[in-house]
Amino acid sequence: MNTPLQTIQLLVAPVVMISANGLICLALYNRLAAIVSRARAFHKEQFDALTELSAMGLDEQGSLKARQLRTRVEGLGQQVGRILRRGRYLRNALMALQAAVLAMLLCSLALGLTTVVAGIESLPLILFILGVLAMAGGTVLAMRELREALEPVTAESDLVMEEREE
């Protein structure tokens, strides 16, 4: 049977993992907040362009400005789709990382319980492994979002370049 000091030492590993997850979650929550703000800005710009288009008379509907506004509305719609996909990756990454925190908390609890409850010695290891797997899944999702981070900007740049050429 473990001494109280040995038990406390065993409890440290899950706490370190919880702390690491907390730092990663903080960064991802900030990225998600930026994405939500950007999506809202896109929606506002899209609404403003549509309002301006609807205020144009029939004679102005075929003008260069009307065509540019329609192109902008379409481009914004595509960007919103891309940015929302990135937001879903971040949300899922955060959910996986939160699941890892929960698994590590339960692992800590199970480690403590092994000192007083016989027959559950393998439970902390199982919970720790589940927590590490959830953390790995969250990290993979965060990497996927990061890979797509420049797509909206690239699409917007392409759209601007097309407008310049016309």
C-alpha positions in Angstrom: 0.0 0.0 0.0 1.2 3.5 -0.9 2.1 6.0 1.8 0.3 9.3 1.8 3.4 11.0 0.2 3.6 8.4 -2.6 -0.2 8.9 -3.2 0.3 12.6 -3.5 3.2 12.1 -5.9 1.0 9.8 -8.0 -1.7 12.6 -8.2 0.8 15.1 -9.7 0.8 13.6 -13.3 -2.9 14.3 -13.9 -2.6 17.8 -12.5 0.3 18.6 -14.9 -1.9 17.3 -17.8 -4.8 19.5 -16.6 -2.5 22.5 -16.4 -1.2 21.9 -20.0 -4.8 21.5 -21.2 -5.7 24.7 -19.5 -3.1 26.6 -21.4 -4.0 25.1 -24.7 -7.7 25.8 -24.1 -7.0 29.4 -23.3 -5.3 29.9 -26.6 -8.1 28.1 -28.5 -10.8 30.0 -26.7 -9.1 33.2 -27.9 -8.9 31.9 -31.4 -12.6 30.9 -31.3 -13.6 34.4 -30.0 -11.7 36.0 -32.9 -13.4 33.8 -35.4 -16.8 34.6 -34.0 -16.0 38.3 -34.1 -14.8 38.0 -37.7 -17.9 36.0 -38.8 -20.1 38.7 -37.2 -18.2 41.4 -39.1 -18.6 39.5 -42.4 -22.3 39.2 -41.7 -22.6 42.9 -41.0 -20.7 43.8 -44.2 -22.8 41.4 -46.2 -26.0 42.9 -44.8 -24.8 46.5 -45.5 -23.9 45.5 -49.1 -27.3 43.9 -49.6 -29.0 47.0 -48.2 -27.1 49.2 -50.6 -28.0 46.9 -53.5 -31.7 46.9 -52.7 -31.6 50.7 -52.5 -30.4 51.0 -56.0 -32.8 51.8 -58.7 -33.5 49.4 -61.7 -31.2 51.6 -63.9 -28.3 51.1 -61.4 -28.7 47.3 -61.1 -26.4 46.7 -64.1 -23.7 49.2 -63.0 -20.2 48.4 -62.1 -20.9 49.3 -58.5 -23.9 46.9 -58.3 -21.8 44.1 -59.8 -19.0 44.8 -57.3 -21.5 44.7 -54.5 -22.9 41.3 -55.7 -19.4 39.9 -56.0 -18.6 41.1 -52.5 -21.8 39.6 -51.1 -20.9 36.3 -52.7 -17.3 36.4 -51.5 -18.4 37.2 -48.0 -20.8 34.3 -48.0 -18.0 31.9 -49.0 -15.7 33.3 -46.3 -18.4 32.9 -43.7 -18.7 29.3 -44.6 -14.9 28.8 -44.3 -14.6 30.6 -41.1 -17.5 28.7 -39.5 -15.9 25.4 -40.5 -12.8 26.6 -38.6 -14.9 27.6 -35.7 -16.4 24.1 -35.6 -12.9 22.6 -35.6 -12.0 24.8 -32.6 -15.2 24.0 -30.8 -14.6 20.3 -31.2 -11.0 20.7 -30.2 -12.1 22.5 -27.0 -14.7 19.8 -26.3 -12.0 17.1 -26.6 -9.6 19.0 -24.4 -12.3 19.6 -21.8 -13.0 15.8 -21.9 -9.3 15.3 -21.3 -9.5 17.6 -18.3 -12.5 15.6 -17.0 -10.6 12.3 -17.5 -7.6 13.6 -15.7 -9.7 14.8 -12.8 -11.4 11.4 -12.5 -7.9 9.8 -12.8 -6.8 11.9 -9.8 -9.9 10.9 -7.9 -9.4 7.2 -8.8 -5.7 7.4 -7.7 -6.8 8.7 -4.4 -9.5 6.0 -4.1 -7.0 3.2 -4.8 -5.7 3.8 -1.3 -9.0 2.9 0.3 -10.9 0.8 -2.3 -9.4 -2.5 -3.3 -9.7 -3.8 -6.9 -9.7 -0.5 -8.8 -5.9 -0.3 -9.3 -6.2 -0.3 -13.2 -9.0 2.4 -13.3 -6.6 5.4 -12.9 -4.4 4.1 -15.8 -7.5 3.7 -18.0 -8.7 7.2 -17.2 -5.2 8.6 -17.8 -5.0 6.9 -21.2 -8.4 8.2 -22.1 -7.4 11.7 -21.1 -4.2 11.5 -23.2 -6.2 10.3 -26.2 -8.8 13.1 -25.8 -5.9 15.6 -25.6 -4.4 14.1 -28.7 -7.7 14.4 -30.5 -8.1 18.0 -29.5 -4.6 18.8 -30.7 -5.2 17.2 -34.1 -8.4 19.3 -34.5 -6.5 22.4 -33.5 -3.9 21.6 -36.0 -6.5 21.1 -38.7 -8.0 24.5 -37.9 -4.5 26.1 -38.0 -3.9 24.5 -41.5 -7.0 26.3 -42.8 -6.4 29.6 -41.0 -5.2 31.5 -44.1 -7.9 30.3 -46.5 -10.4 33.2 -45.9 -7.6 35.8 -46.4 -6.4 34.0 -49.5 -9.9 33.9 -50.9 -10.4 37.5 -50.2 -7.1 38.4 -51.8 -8.1 36.4 -54.9 -11.4 38.2 -55.1 -9.7 41.6 -54.8 -7.3 40.7 -57.6 -10.2 39.6 -59.8 -11.9 42.9 -59.3 -8.7 44.8 -60.2 -8.4 42.9 -63.4 -11.9 43.7 -64.5 
